[in-house]
Amino acid sequence: MILIKNKSFKYFLIQKISIIILLILLVFFMPSCKSQLPAKDKYEFMRTQMVKEQIVARGIGDKKVIETMLKVPRHLFLNKDQWDHAYDDSPLPIGNGQTISQPYIVALMTENLKLSGNEKVLEIGTGSGYQAAILAEIVKDVYTVEIITSLYEGAKSKLLQYPNVMISNHDGYYGWEEFAPFDRIIVTAAPDHIPQPLVAQLKDGGIMIIPVGPPGWNQILWKVTKENGNIITEKITDVLFVPLTRETK
């Protein structure tokens, strides 16, 4: 047994033990601070953390991309029961076997388009509409194609606030020839090869960002540049995307 004769030391020890107990109670029983914020501030806080920890920390440096990722409310492009996970470091299901891409991948693909703000951009795979909204905040015109009708209808309603976005419900493998050529093309699902119609609709000097490969882990995100009619491909990173859905005959 240890006897503590020094009263001041005994008081000090009791005080330290009390602080430790209080900290334990705070950690285990106090709700997180973000859950105490009003809904709007809560998601703004989560979005700020997402950009700081998932995007800037991984090397995304384009000011326009960072500002837009901070601005666009990603949770509004998901079902309400997913809102608290909207800013997680992962893709999320949106139905029909499709996903909304991981925030970092959205930022990475957007940054690699090298956007100045005056471009006409074609997106293949509207999905939730989130990537189209990111583009709409930066560029002049966005043309986005979604083959799955239910996703098309949902994204169409979410994108009404962007007058510079046009959306179509057709097979994106063939691009959108009516409005070609495009300064930039972004593909958000993976074909097993680079579609020739998209190459043909890319303006000379233009850039296409596209994942290519079979379903699974053997896909590569490519930067495709057209220079004087020649196609130059540059690997960005390994990725995992859902397959590009095609029209069945």
C-alpha positions, 0 to 999 in steps of 0.5 A: 500500500502506498500512503500519500502524506503530502496533501498538495500532491494528493490533490494534484493527483486527484485533479489529474485523474479527474481530467483523464476521466472527463476526457474519456467521457468526452470521447466515448459519450459526447456526440461529434461536433459536426452532428451538433451543427445546423444541417447546412453548416454540417455539410459545409464542414464535411465538404471542407474537410473532404477537400482538405484531407482527400483532395488538396492533401493528395496533390490537387492544386488547380484553384478552380477545381478546389474552389468548385469542389468546396462549392458544389453540395455533393450530398444533394446528388445522392439519396437523403439516406446517404447524405452523411456519407456523401463526403466519404473517401469512396464511391457510393451506389446510385442505383442500377449498378452505377456509382458516384465517383470517389471525390478525389477521382472527380477532382483528379479527372477534372484537373487533368482536363486542363480547363481555362473556362471557355471550353465546350465539354462532353461528359459520357456517363451523367450518373448522379449529375455531380461531375456535370455540376462540377464542370458547369461551374468551371466551363462555358458549356457542358453536354452530358449523356446518360444511357440509363433512363432512370438516372437520366431523369434524376440527373436532369432534375438536379441539373436544372439550376445549370443553364449551361448544361444539356443532357441526353438519354442515349448510348454514350459510346457514340458521343453526341455528334450533333454538337461536336467537336468538343474541346474536352471529353470526360468519360466516367465509366470504363469501356474496354477500348477508347471509342473511335467516335469519341476520338473523332469528336475531340477537337484538334488540341483537345483532351479526353480523360477516360478509364479503360479496361475490363471490369475489375482492378486492371483499368487505367485512367488515360489522358488522350490528347489530339495534336495535328490529328495524332493521338497521344496517350498518357497514363494518369493512374490505375483505377476501378470504374463500373463498365460503360453501359451499352445499348442492347440490340 
